[in-house]
């Protein structure tokens, strides 16, 4: 690490001992998964997470110089036009220590917590290509070494990765396997002496693929199971370009994030030492999923950072541009768009920092569902808001002389990479349904064994529901944790959580294991959960903001209440749609339309001018 990174290391050394807490406790229950049971673990999310004064002081040491660098040294228009990040810009990023943000100090990195990493992500997101380059390097490229590597692997590779002397890439996707990661065909064959693997295969759409020195590569290997049978399983490897046999195609000509390097990477008889296996042989799929699950949360703060910048530019235009002798800012339809952008930025920011706070708590956090929800909500909200911004700007927003159209092109990828939003919705819903199914099965088994208490409890719940239950999850009232100005929103959240749990139980009884095939049902389940988590995040954050007297906390209350009113209505409608034989549910008709179109591979309606009566 050089320059500013060295200075920051010195500042940290001067901080009081114990300023950074390490996770040493037992695994904690997952907040989001418990919502599938109608259980709200308020102690997990109230009060809203805070960092220590020491960490706040530390992060403020980073923010100014990095903002200055991006403001004065980064030419995003040129990066987009040339489809390349200049070497002097990459050198500047290295000098700031940004290639080693989450690598521990022992290996030359900055050792940032998840919350501090998210904060810097807001600034870095001002340039999409740089954000993707840095994320491909550390959020996924070297993350396997961090979370599953041996001490020897960490000592060998992390220092040069932290300084940016070496750049990392994550090689999973292949021509025949996109979202279906388990179907990869790249193969690693163990040598006769058992000391190395020969790696053969091709990977596509690899970020940093043409500039990386170190690759995390996933390949099929033969594994002998306990029964003596040989099976194909995926294994993760650390592969150096210096091993030889590695070539890459020309950089892809992309719609957005054009300055990031994306290309095919080919491995031909690349010799990889056996000590470069990450984790266990045959355990690569789990490594891949853990890498992807751990990094998605940062998309929330990055999207919020981009959106806050866009709000500044769009508001300035709306307050100065006149039409019909009035400023654009005076028109209701423009005000609606500005309010939507502010609301979405507030929600995604709240979700991101709630999640990073959960991940930074003592204990071993299980935040994979929360991180996936942040990614889905943030990516889709960013896309909607950038489109609305262009609508405010009119023709000016469509011109390449201005940055707005670049924002539109850059943010479209957010819905696709690090897991498409469709796949993540299935992951969110099925992970929670599996958790709920396991707990409910245990209850049913207790009843079968003659446990009268369990049976009576379930019976009483049914009686209460039939008479219209008054839901109280402890958010409001005498021992409540929500500020009175957010009470109505909290009540909506409580109602939604309880009846979501009831709906999940009904769906599991109705579909059983076949629920995995009901994608339109699962999509609604995921959407409800995303809204519940988002409502939780804004209510918790706004309550804290009022309690500690943050400036403009009344504005936060407005945003939180608007969002919770809308989300609560959406949840009620989705729950109604999930009811058996609900007239609101159009799933069968939707499937029928799709089937008819796909059978003909075309739009099948007759043209209105085909013939006369």
C-alpha positions as CSV (number, residue, x, y, z in Angstrom):
1,X,0.0,0.0,0.0
2,X,1.3,3.4,-0.9
3,X,0.6,7.1,-0.4
4,X,-2.7,7.9,1.3
5,X,-3.1,4.2,2.3
6,X,0.0,4.4,4.4
7,X,-1.2,7.6,6.1
8,X,-4.6,5.9,6.9
9,X,-2.8,3.0,8.4
10,X,-0.9,5.4,10.7
11,X,-4.1,7.1,11.7
12,X,-5.7,3.7,12.6
13,X,-2.6,2.8,14.7
14,X,-3.3,5.9,16.8
15,X,-6.9,4.9,17.6
16,X,-7.7,3.4,21.0
17,X,-7.3,-0.3,21.4
18,X,-10.5,-2.2,20.8
19,X,-11.9,0.3,18.4
20,X,-12.6,-2.5,15.9
21,X,-14.6,-5.4,17.2
22,X,-14.1,-8.9,15.9
23,X,-16.7,-11.6,15.5
24,X,-16.0,-14.4,18.0
25,X,-19.5,-15.3,19.2
26,X,-21.8,-18.2,18.1
27,X,-23.9,-18.1,14.9
28,X,-26.9,-15.8,15.2
29,X,-30.4,-16.5,14.0
30,X,-31.3,-15.0,10.6
31,X,-33.7,-12.1,10.8
32,X,-35.2,-12.4,7.3
33,X,-35.7,-16.2,7.5
34,X,-37.7,-15.8,10.7
35,X,-40.2,-13.5,8.9
36,X,-41.4,-16.6,7.0
37,X,-42.7,-17.8,10.3
38,X,-44.4,-14.5,11.1
39,X,-41.6,-13.9,13.7
40,X,-40.1,-10.5,14.1
41,X,-36.8,-10.4,15.9
42,X,-36.8,-6.7,16.8
43,X,-33.6,-7.0,18.9
44,X,-31.7,-7.7,15.6
45,X,-32.9,-4.5,13.8
46,X,-33.7,-2.0,16.6
47,X,-32.1,0.3,17.3
48,X,-30.6,0.9,13.8
49,X,-26.9,-0.1,13.7
50,X,-24.3,2.5,14.6
51,X,-20.6,2.5,14.3
52,X,-18.3,3.6,17.1
53,X,-16.9,7.2,17.3
54,X,-13.5,5.8,16.5
55,X,-14.7,4.1,13.3
56,X,-16.6,7.3,12.3
57,X,-13.4,9.3,12.7
58,X,-11.6,6.7,10.7
59,X,-14.0,6.6,7.8
60,X,-14.1,10.4,7.6
61,X,-10.3,10.2,7.0
62,X,-11.1,8.3,3.9
63,X,-14.0,10.1,2.5
64,X,-12.5,13.6,1.7
65,X,-9.4,12.4,-0.3
66,X,-11.4,9.8,-2.2
67,X,-14.2,12.3,-3.1
68,X,-11.5,14.8,-4.2
69,X,-9.8,12.1,-6.4
70,X,-13.1,11.2,-8.1
71,X,-14.0,14.9,-8.6
72,X,-10.6,16.0,-9.9
73,X,-8.8,13.0,-11.4
74,X,-11.5,10.8,-12.9
75,X,-12.7,11.6,-16.4
76,X,-15.8,9.4,-16.7
77,X,-16.7,10.7,-20.2
78,X,-13.3,9.7,-21.5
79,X,-13.3,6.4,-19.8
80,X,-16.7,5.6,-21.4
81,X,-15.6,6.8,-24.9
82,X,-12.3,5.0,-24.9
83,X,-13.7,1.9,-23.2
84,X,-10.7,1.8,-20.9
85,X,-9.6,3.1,-17.5
86,X,-6.3,5.0,-18.0
87,X,-3.3,3.6,-16.2
88,X,-2.7,6.8,-14.2
89,X,-6.3,6.5,-12.9
90,X,-5.7,2.9,-11.8
91,X,-2.4,4.0,-10.2
92,X,-4.4,6.7,-8.2
93,X,-6.8,4.1,-7.0
94,X,-4.0,1.9,-5.9
95,X,-2.3,4.7,-4.0
96,X,-5.5,5.4,-2.2
97,X,-5.6,1.8,-1.0
98,X,-8.8,1.0,-2.8
99,X,-7.7,-2.4,-4.1
100,X,-7.4,-3.7,-0.6
101,X,-10.4,-2.2,1.2
102,X,-11.6,-5.3,3.0
103,X,-8.2,-7.2,3.0
104,X,-7.0,-7.3,6.7
105,X,-4.2,-5.0,7.7
106,X,-2.0,-8.0,8.4
107,X,-1.9,-8.6,4.7
108,X,-1.4,-5.0,3.7
109,X,-5.0,-4.0,3.2
110,X,-7.2,-1.3,4.9
111,X,-9.2,-3.9,6.8
112,X,-12.5,-2.1,6.5
113,X,-15.7,-3.3,8.1
114,X,-18.7,-4.0,5.8
115,X,-20.2,-0.7,6.9
116,X,-17.1,1.3,6.0
117,X,-16.7,-0.6,2.7
118,X,-20.3,0.3,1.9
119,X,-19.6,4.0,2.7
120,X,-16.7,4.2,0.3
121,X,-18.8,2.3,-2.3
122,X,-21.1,5.4,-2.5
123,X,-18.2,7.5,-3.7
124,X,-16.7,4.9,-6.0
125,X,-20.0,4.4,-7.7
126,X,-19.7,7.9,-9.3
127,X,-17.9,6.0,-12.1
128,X,-19.6,2.7,-13.1
129,X,-16.5,1.3,-14.8
130,X,-14.2,1.9,-11.9
131,X,-16.8,0.6,-9.4
132,X,-17.1,-2.7,-11.4
133,X,-13.4,-3.0,-11.8
134,X,-12.8,-2.7,-8.0
135,X,-15.8,-4.9,-7.1
136,X,-14.7,-7.6,-9.5
137,X,-11.3,-7.5,-7.9
138,X,-12.2,-7.7,-4.2
139,X,-15.9,-8.4,-3.8
140,X,-15.6,-11.6,-5.8
141,X,-12.1,-11.9,-7.4
142,X,-10.1,-12.4,-4.3
143,X,-13.0,-13.0,-1.8
144,X,-12.5,-16.8,-2.0
145,X,-9.0,-16.5,-0.6
146,X,-10.3,-14.3,2.2
147,X,-13.2,-16.5,3.3
148,X,-12.0,-20.0,2.5
149,X,-8.2,-19.7,1.8
150,X,-5.5,-21.3,3.9
151,X,-3.1,-19.1,5.9
152,X,-0.4,-19.9,3.4
153,X,-2.6,-18.8,0.5
154,X,-3.5,-15.6,2.2
155,X,0.2,-14.7,3.0
156,X,1.2,-15.5,-0.6
157,X,-1.5,-13.7,-2.5
158,X,-3.2,-11.0,-0.5
159,X,-0.4,-8.5,0.0
160,X,0.1,-7.9,-3.8
161,X,-3.7,-8.0,-4.3
162,X,-4.1,-5.4,-1.6
163,X,-1.6,-3.0,-3.1
164,X,-3.1,-3.5,-6.6
165,X,0.2,-4.8,-7.9
166,X,-1.9,-7.9,-8.8
167,X,-5.5,-7.6,-10.0
168,X,-8.0,-10.4,-9.4
169,X,-10.9,-11.9,-11.5
170,X,-13.7,-14.3,-10.7
171,X,-14.1,-17.1,-13.4
172,X,-17.4,-18.9,-13.1
173,X,-19.7,-18.2,-16.1
174,X,-19.3,-20.3,-19.3
175,X,-21.0,-20.3,-22.7
176,X,-23.4,-23.1,-21.6
177,X,-23.8,-22.0,-18.0
178,X,-25.0,-18.6,-16.9
179,X,-27.3,-18.6,-13.9
180,X,-27.0,-22.4,-13.7
181,X,-23.6,-22.4,-12.2
182,X,-23.7,-26.1,-11.4
183,X,-23.6,-27.0,-15.1
184,X,-20.1,-25.6,-15.8
185,X,-17.9,-27.8,-18.1
186,X,-14.4,-26.5,-17.5
187,X,-12.4,-29.4,-16.1
188,X,-9.4,-29.9,-13.9
189,X,-7.7,-33.3,-14.1
190,X,-5.4,-34.5,-11.2
191,X,-1.9,-35.4,-12.3
192,X,-0.6,-38.9,-11.8
193,X,1.7,-37.8,-9.0
194,X,-1.2,-36.1,-7.3
195,X,0.7,-32.8,-7.0
196,X,-1.2,-30.7,-9.5
197,X,-4.2,-30.3,-11.8
198,X,-4.4,-29.6,-15.5
199,X,-7.1,-27.0,-16.2
200,X,-8.9,-26.9,-19.5
201,X,-11.9,-24.8,-20.5
202,X,-13.3,-21.4,-21.3
203,X,-15.0,-18.7,-19.3
204,X,-17.0,-15.8,-20.7
205,X,-18.0,-12.3,-19.6
206,X,-15.2,-12.2,-17.0
207,X,-14.7,-8.7,-15.5
208,X,-11.0,-7.9,-15.3
209,X,-10.4,-11.0,-17.5
210,X,-7.9,-9.3,-19.7
211,X,-6.0,-7.4,-17.0
212,X,-6.0,-9.9,-14.1
213,X,-2.9,-11.6,-12.7
214,X,-4.8,-13.9,-10.3
215,X,-8.0,-15.8,-11.2
216,X,-10.5,-17.6,-8.9
217,X,-11.5,-20.4,-11.3
218,X,-14.2,-23.0,-10.8
219,X,-13.9,-26.4,-12.6
220,X,-15.2,-29.9,-12.5
221,X,-13.0,-32.5,-10.8
222,X,-13.4,-36.2,-10.1
223,X,-14.1,-36.9,-6.4
224,X,-14.4,-40.3,-4.8
225,X,-17.3,-40.3,-2.2
226,X,-17.5,-42.4,0.9
227,X,-19.1,-45.2,-0.9
228,X,-16.2,-45.5,-3.3
229,X,-18.1,-44.1,-6.3
230,X,-16.5,-41.5,-8.5
231,X,-18.5,-38.3,-9.0
232,X,-18.0,-35.0,-10.8
233,X,-17.9,-32.1,-8.4
234,X,-16.9,-28.4,-8.7
235,X,-13.7,-27.3,-7.1
236,X,-12.3,-23.7,-6.7
237,X,-8.7,-22.9,-7.6
238,X,-6.3,-19.9,-7.4
239,X,-4.8,-19.6,-10.8
240,X,-1.9,-17.3,-11.7
241,X,-1.6,-16.0,-15.2
242,X,2.1,-16.8,-14.8
243,X,1.2,-20.6,-14.7
244,X,0.9,-20.4,-18.5
245,X,-1.7,-21.7,-20.9
246,X,-4.0,-18.7,-20.2
247,X,-5.3,-16.5,-23.0
248,X,-8.1,-14.0,-23.3
249,X,-10.2,-12.7,-26.1
250,X,-10.6,-9.0,-27.0
251,X,-12.5,-6.8,-24.6
252,X,-16.3,-7.0,-25.1
253,X,-18.0,-3.9,-26.7
254,X,-20.7,-3.3,-24.0
255,X,-23.8,-1.1,-23.6
256,X,-22.6,0.3,-20.3
257,X,-19.7,0.2,-17.8
258,X,-17.6,0.4,-21.0
259,X,-14.4,1.2,-19.3
260,X,-14.3,-2.0,-17.3
261,X,-12.5,-4.9,-18.9
262,X,-14.8,-7.8,-19.8
263,X,-13.6,-10.7,-22.0
264,X,-13.4,-14.4,-22.5
265,X,-10.7,-16.3,-20.7
266,X,-9.3,-19.6,-22.0
267,X,-7.4,-22.2,-20.0
268,X,-5.4,-24.8,-22.0
269,X,-3.4,-27.4,-20.0
270,X,-2.8,-24.8,-17.3
271,X,-0.9,-26.5,-14.5
272,X,-2.2,-25.6,-11.1
273,X,-0.5,-26.8,-7.9
274,X,-2.8,-28.8,-5.6
275,X,-2.0,-26.4,-2.8
276,X,-3.9,-23.8,-4.8
277,X,-7.3,-25.5,-4.2
278,X,-9.6,-23.1,-2.3
279,X,-11.3,-25.1,0.5
280,X,-12.0,-28.7,-0.2
281,X,-11.7,-30.6,-3.4
282,X,-15.3,-30.9,-4.6
283,X,-16.4,-28.0,-2.4
284,X,-16.2,-25.3,-5.0
285,X,-19.9,-24.7,-5.5
286,X,-20.3,-23.8,-1.9
287,X,-17.3,-21.5,-2.1
288,X,-18.8,-19.8,-5.2
289,X,-22.2,-19.2,-3.5
290,X,-20.5,-17.9,-0.3
291,X,-18.5,-15.4,-2.4
292,X,-21.5,-14.1,-4.3
293,X,-23.7,-14.0,-1.2
294,X,-21.3,-12.0,0.8
295,X,-20.8,-9.1,-1.6
296,X,-24.3,-8.3,-2.9
297,X,-25.2,-5.9,0.0
298,X,-22.8,-3.2,-1.2
299,X,-24.9,-2.7,-4.4
300,X,-27.4,-0.8,-2.1
301,X,-24.9,1.9,-1.0
302,X,-23.3,2.1,-4.4
303,X,-26.7,2.6,-6.1
304,X,-27.7,5.1,-3.4
305,X,-24.5,7.0,-4.0
306,X,-25.1,7.2,-7.7
307,X,-28.7,8.2,-7.2
308,X,-27.9,11.0,-4.7
309,X,-25.6,12.5,-7.3
310,X,-28.3,12.2,-9.9
311,X,-30.8,13.9,-7.6
312,X,-28.5,16.8,-7.2
313,X,-28.0,17.3,-10.9
314,X,-31.7,16.7,-11.8
315,X,-33.0,19.0,-9.0
316,X,-30.7,21.8,-10.2
317,X,-32.1,21.5,-13.7
318,X,-35.7,21.4,-12.5
319,X,-35.1,24.5,-10.4
320,X,-33.6,26.6,-13.3
321,X,-35.4,25.3,-16.4
322,X,-38.5,27.3,-17.3
323,X,-41.5,26.2,-19.4
324,X,-44.9,27.9,-19.7
325,X,-43.4,30.8,-17.5
326,X,-42.9,28.4,-14.6
327,X,-39.9,26.5,-13.3
328,X,-40.1,22.7,-13.9
329,X,-39.9,22.3,-10.1
330,X,-43.3,23.9,-9.7
331,X,-45.1,21.2,-11.7
332,X,-46.7,18.4,-9.8
333,X,-45.6,15.6,-12.1
334,X,-42.0,16.7,-11.8
335,X,-42.3,16.9,-8.0
336,X,-43.6,13.4,-8.0
337,X,-40.6,12.2,-9.9
338,X,-38.2,14.0,-7.5
339,X,-40.0,12.6,-4.5
340,X,-39.8,9.1,-5.9
341,X,-36.1,9.4,-6.5
342,X,-35.5,10.6,-2.9
343,X,-37.7,7.9,-1.5
344,X,-35.9,5.1,-3.4
345,X,-32.5,6.4,-2.5
346,X,-33.5,6.6,1.2
347,X,-34.9,3.0,1.2
348,X,-31.9,1.4,-0.6
349,X,-29.5,3.3,1.6
350,X,-31.4,2.2,4.8
351,X,-31.4,-1.4,3.6
352,X,-27.7,-1.4,2.8
353,X,-26.5,0.0,6.1
354,X,-28.9,-2.2,8.1
355,X,-27.5,-5.2,6.3
356,X,-23.9,-4.1,6.7
357,X,-24.6,-3.5,10.4
358,X,-26.0,-7.0,10.8
359,X,-22.9,-8.4,9.1
360,X,-20.6,-6.4,11.4
361,X,-22.3,-7.6,14.6
362,X,-20.4,-10.0,16.9
363,X,-21.2,-13.6,15.9
364,X,-21.3,-15.4,12.6
365,X,-24.0,-13.6,10.6
366,X,-26.3,-15.3,8.1
367,X,-27.2,-12.4,5.9
368,X,-27.3,-14.0,2.5
369,X,-31.1,-13.4,2.1
370,X,-30.8,-9.9,3.3
371,X,-28.0,-9.1,0.9
372,X,-29.9,-10.6,-2.0
373,X,-32.9,-8.4,-1.1
374,X,-30.7,-5.3,-1.1
375,X,-29.4,-6.2,-4.5
376,X,-32.8,-6.8,-6.0
377,X,-34.5,-3.7,-4.6
378,X,-31.5,-1.4,-5.3
379,X,-30.9,-2.5,-8.8
380,X,-34.5,-2.2,-9.9
381,X,-35.0,1.1,-8.1
382,X,-31.9,2.6,-9.6
383,X,-33.1,1.7,-13.1
384,X,-36.5,3.2,-12.5
385,X,-35.0,6.4,-11.0
386,X,-32.5,7.0,-13.8
387,X,-35.3,6.6,-16.3
388,X,-37.4,9.2,-14.4
389,X,-34.4,11.5,-14.3
390,X,-34.0,11.4,-18.0
391,X,-37.7,12.2,-18.3
392,X,-37.2,15.4,-16.3
393,X,-34.3,16.4,-18.4
394,X,-36.1,15.7,-21.7
395,X,-34.0,15.8,-24.8
396,X,-30.9,17.0,-22.9
397,X,-30.9,13.8,-21.0
398,X,-30.7,11.8,-24.2
399,X,-27.5,13.6,-25.5
400,X,-24.1,12.1,-25.1
401,X,-22.6,15.5,-24.3
402,X,-24.2,15.1,-20.8
403,X,-23.6,12.2,-18.3
404,X,-27.3,11.2,-17.8
405,X,-27.5,8.7,-20.6
406,X,-24.3,7.1,-19.4
407,X,-25.9,6.6,-16.0
408,X,-28.8,4.8,-17.8
409,X,-26.5,2.6,-19.7
410,X,-24.3,1.8,-16.8
411,X,-27.0,0.9,-14.3
412,X,-28.8,-1.6,-16.6
413,X,-26.2,-4.3,-15.7
414,X,-27.1,-4.1,-12.1
415,X,-30.2,-6.2,-12.7
416,X,-28.2,-8.9,-14.4
417,X,-24.8,-9.6,-12.8
418,X,-24.0,-11.1,-9.4
419,X,-27.1,-13.2,-9.9
420,X,-30.0,-12.1,-12.1
421,X,-32.9,-10.6,-10.1
422,X,-35.1,-13.5,-11.3
423,X,-32.7,-16.1,-9.9
424,X,-32.3,-14.1,-6.7
425,X,-36.0,-13.9,-6.1
426,X,-36.2,-17.6,-6.3
427,X,-33.3,-17.9,-3.9
428,X,-34.9,-15.4,-1.4
429,X,-38.3,-17.2,-1.5
430,X,-37.0,-20.8,-1.5
431,X,-34.4,-20.2,1.2
432,X,-37.1,-18.8,3.5
433,X,-39.7,-21.4,2.6
434,X,-37.2,-24.2,3.3
435,X,-36.5,-22.7,6.8
436,X,-40.2,-22.3,7.5
437,X,-41.0,-25.8,6.2
438,X,-38.4,-27.3,8.5
439,X,-39.8,-25.6,11.6
440,X,-43.4,-26.4,10.7
441,X,-42.5,-30.0,10.1
442,X,-41.0,-30.2,13.6
443,X,-44.3,-28.8,15.0
444,X,-46.4,-31.3,13.2
445,X,-44.1,-34.1,14.4
446,X,-44.5,-32.8,18.0
447,X,-48.3,-33.0,17.5
448,X,-48.1,-36.6,16.1
449,X,-46.1,-37.5,19.2
450,X,-48.9,-36.3,21.4
451,X,-47.6,-32.8,22.4
452,X,-50.8,-31.2,23.5
453,X,-49.2,-27.8,24.1
454,X,-48.1,-27.4,20.5
455,X,-51.4,-28.6,19.1
456,X,-53.4,-26.3,21.4
457,X,-51.2,-23.3,20.5
458,X,-51.8,-23.8,16.8
459,X,-55.5,-24.3,17.4
460,X,-55.7,-21.0,19.4
461,X,-53.9,-19.2,16.6
462,X,-56.5,-20.4,14.1
463,X,-59.4,-19.2,16.4
464,X,-57.8,-15.7,16.7
465,X,-57.3,-15.4,13.0
466,X,-60.9,-16.3,12.3
467,X,-62.1,-13.5,14.5
468,X,-59.6,-10.9,13.1
469,X,-56.5,-10.9,15.2
470,X,-55.0,-7.8,16.7
471,X,-51.3,-8.2,15.9
472,X,-48.8,-6.9,18.4
473,X,-45.1,-7.7,17.7
474,X,-43.8,-5.2,20.2
475,X,-42.9,-2.4,17.8
476,X,-45.3,0.2,19.3
477,X,-46.9,0.8,22.6
478,X,-45.5,0.9,26.1
479,X,-42.4,-1.2,25.4
480,X,-42.2,-0.3,21.7
481,X,-39.0,0.5,19.8
482,X,-40.6,2.8,17.1
483,X,-40.9,6.5,17.4
484,X,-44.6,7.7,17.7
485,X,-44.4,9.6,14.4
486,X,-43.9,6.2,12.7
487,X,-46.5,4.3,14.6
488,X,-48.9,3.8,11.8
489,X,-46.2,2.5,9.5
490,X,-45.0,0.1,12.3
491,X,-48.6,-1.2,12.7
492,X,-48.7,-1.9,8.9
493,X,-45.4,-3.7,9.2
494,X,-46.7,-5.8,12.1
495,X,-49.8,-6.8,10.3
496,X,-47.9,-7.7,7.1
497,X,-45.4,-9.8,9.0
498,X,-48.0,-11.8,10.8
499,X,-50.2,-12.5,7.8
500,X,-47.1,-13.2,5.7
501,X,-46.3,-16.0,8.1
502,X,-49.9,-17.3,7.9
503,X,-49.7,-17.2,4.0
504,X,-46.3,-19.1,4.0
505,X,-47.8,-21.9,6.1
506,X,-50.8,-22.1,3.8
507,X,-48.6,-22.3,0.7
508,X,-46.5,-25.0,2.2
509,X,-49.6,-27.1,3.1
510,X,-51.0,-26.5,-0.4
511,X,-47.9,-27.1,-2.6
512,X,-45.6,-29.1,-0.4
513,X,-42.3,-29.8,-2.1
514,X,-43.7,-28.8,-5.5
515,X,-43.5,-25.2,-4.4
516,X,-40.1,-25.1,-6.1
517,X,-41.9,-25.2,-9.4
518,X,-44.3,-22.4,-8.7
519,X,-42.2,-19.5,-9.8
520,X,-44.9,-16.9,-10.0
521,X,-46.0,-17.8,-6.5
522,X,-42.4,-17.6,-5.3
523,X,-41.9,-14.2,-7.0
524,X,-44.8,-12.7,-4.9
525,X,-43.4,-14.3,-1.8
526,X,-40.0,-12.7,-2.5
527,X,-41.6,-9.3,-3.3
528,X,-43.4,-9.3,0.0
529,X,-40.3,-10.2,1.9
530,X,-38.3,-7.5,0.2
531,X,-40.9,-4.9,1.2
532,X,-41.0,-6.2,4.8
533,X,-37.2,-5.8,5.1
534,X,-37.3,-2.4,3.4
535,X,-40.1,-1.2,5.7
536,X,-38.1,-2.5,8.7
537,X,-35.0,-0.6,7.6
538,X,-36.7,2.8,7.1
539,X,-38.7,2.6,10.3
540,X,-35.6,1.6,12.3
541,X,-33.4,4.3,10.7
542,X,-36.0,7.1,10.9
543,X,-36.7,6.2,14.6
544,X,-33.0,6.5,15.4
545,X,-32.6,9.8,13.4
546,X,-35.4,11.4,15.5
547,X,-34.0,10.0,18.8
548,X,-30.5,11.4,18.3
549,X,-31.6,14.6,16.6
550,X,-30.1,14.2,13.1
551,X,-30.8,17.2,10.8
552,X,-33.8,16.8,8.5
553,X,-35.2,13.9,10.5
554,X,-38.7,15.1,9.7
555,X,-37.9,14.6,6.0
556,X,-36.8,11.0,6.9
557,X,-40.2,10.4,8.6
558,X,-42.0,11.6,5.5
559,X,-40.1,9.3,3.2
560,X,-40.5,6.3,5.6
561,X,-44.2,6.8,6.0
562,X,-44.8,7.3,2.2
563,X,-42.9,4.1,1.4
564,X,-44.5,2.0,4.2
565,X,-48.0,3.1,3.1
566,X,-47.3,2.0,-0.5
567,X,-45.4,-1.2,0.4
568,X,-48.1,-2.2,2.9
569,X,-50.7,-1.9,0.2
570,X,-48.6,-3.9,-2.2
571,X,-48.1,-6.6,0.4
572,X,-51.8,-6.9,1.2
573,X,-52.6,-7.2,-2.5
574,X,-49.9,-9.9,-3.1
575,X,-51.1,-11.8,0.0
576,X,-54.6,-11.8,-1.5
577,X,-53.3,-13.0,-4.8
578,X,-51.6,-15.9,-3.1
579,X,-54.9,-17.1,-1.6
580,X,-56.2,-20.3,-3.3
581,X,-58.7,-19.4,-6.1
582,X,-58.2,-15.7,-5.6
583,X,-59.9,-13.7,-8.4
584,X,-56.9,-11.3,-8.4
585,X,-54.6,-14.1,-9.5
586,X,-54.0,-14.2,-13.2
587,X,-51.2,-16.8,-13.2
588,X,-53.0,-19.4,-15.3
589,X,-53.9,-16.9,-17.9
590,X,-50.3,-15.5,-18.0
591,X,-48.9,-19.0,-18.5
592,X,-51.4,-19.7,-21.2
593,X,-50.5,-16.5,-23.2
594,X,-46.8,-17.3,-22.9
595,X,-47.3,-20.9,-24.0
596,X,-49.2,-19.9,-27.1
597,X,-46.6,-17.3,-28.1
598,X,-43.6,-19.6,-27.4
599,X,-45.2,-22.5,-29.4
600,X,-45.2,-20.3,-32.5
601,X,-42.0,-18.4,-31.6
602,X,-43.8,-15.1,-32.5
603,X,-46.6,-12.7,-31.8
604,X,-49.7,-14.6,-32.9
605,X,-52.6,-12.0,-33.0
606,X,-53.9,-11.3,-36.5
607,X,-53.1,-7.8,-37.8
608,X,-56.1,-5.5,-37.5
609,X,-55.8,-4.8,-41.3
610,X,-55.6,-8.5,-42.2
611,X,-59.1,-8.5,-43.7
612,X,-62.5,-6.9,-43.6
613,X,-65.7,-8.3,-42.2
